[in-house]
């Protein structure tokens, strides 16, 4: 799942170029990917019961929840906007 996120973001970066960094959602995605790999590294080499591993995992969960909640809100706003437009496809 983490490899898919990397593939999608690298494709977006290749297509958008430097404009990729203008979208705050892309920064959240990069943070999510970075924390995911840091979590894997910590679990393999530091240990699953170490404090740093737990803190990274907590941060990763918070970022994921943040992203899910905001994506849900954005999707609901799109639904309200598209409700009156018969050509709108979600």
Protein Blocks (a to p, Z undefined) as FASTA:
>chain_A
ZZmmmmmmmmmmmmnmmmlmmpmklmmmmmmmmmmmmmmmmmmmnopkbmklmmmmmmmm
mmmmmmmmmmmmmmmmmmmmmmmmmkbcZZ
